[in-house]
Amino acid sequence: MRIAQLLYKTFNLLLLTIWFNTASAASLIYGSDSGPAVGGYDAVSYFTDAKPVKGDKAFSTEYAGATWLFASAEHRDLFIANPESYAPQYGGHCALAAALGSVASGEPTRWNIVDNKLYLNNNVFANQIWKTNIPNNIEKADSNWPQVQQLISNQ
């Protein structure tokens, strides 16, 4: 049984690696090349509401070359006062992909907050893998992020 589980996980990890290596992401802030950052979700809501909430164009700001939407003026103002505290790590790109030295889109509904930092992942499976060893994945992603940024810039 354990061998079957290991093979299943290895196969899925291989598929994720192939997906990550073919994923397109033209902007350092995910989504900003085709719309608002974080897919239009309110980055502050993850911290205040413990869930992703869609933002509203009436409450927007510009940061790091991207438009960010918020559910309220209060959330927008919290973000403006300290964007580094609310913006997702790795520009909102998939944290697991960054840990693997690759790039993939971040899915706003696949998220984790660790040490008051927001991390997005590409899909349910990537989020599950991410959670198996969060400290190690963060260390790898932080280390790989400069090279991943270069990958993004070269697309």
Rosetta blueprint (number, residue, H / E / L):
1 M L
2 R H
3 I H
4 A H
5 Q H
6 L H
7 L H
8 Y H
9 K H
10 T H
11 F H
12 N H
13 L H
14 L H
15 L H
16 L H
17 T H
18 I H
19 W H
20 F H
21 N H
22 T H
23 A L
24 S L
25 A L
26 A L
27 S L
28 L L
29 I L
30 Y L
31 G L
32 S L
33 D L
34 S L
35 G L
36 P L
37 A H
38 V H
39 G H
40 G H
41 Y E
42 D L
43 A L
44 V L
45 S H
46 Y H
47 F H
48 T H
49 D L
50 A L
51 K L
52 P L
53 V L
54 K E
55 G L
56 D E
57 K E
58 A E
59 F E
60 S E
61 T E
62 E E
63 Y E
64 A L
65 G L
66 A E
67 T E
68 W E
69 L E
70 F E
71 A L
72 S L
73 A H
74 E H
75 H H
76 R H
77 D H
78 L H
79 F H
80 I H
81 A H
82 N L
83 P H
84 E H
85 S H
86 Y H
87 A L
88 P L
89 Q H
90 Y H
91 G H
92 G H
93 H L
94 C E
95 A H
96 L H
97 A H
98 A H
99 A H
100 L L
101 G L
102 S L
103 V L
104 A L
105 S L
106 G L
107 E E
108 P E
109 T E
110 R E
111 W E
112 N E
113 I E
114 V E
115 D L
116 N L
117 K E
118 L E
119 Y E
120 L E
121 N E
122 N L
123 N L
124 V H
125 F H
126 A H
127 N H
128 Q H
129 I H
130 W H
131 K H
132 T H
133 N L
134 I H
135 P H
136 N H
137 N H
138 I H
139 E H
140 K H
141 A H
142 D H
143 S H
144 N H
145 W H
146 P H
147 Q H
148 V H
149 Q H
150 Q H
151 L H
152 I H
153 S H
154 N L
155 Q L
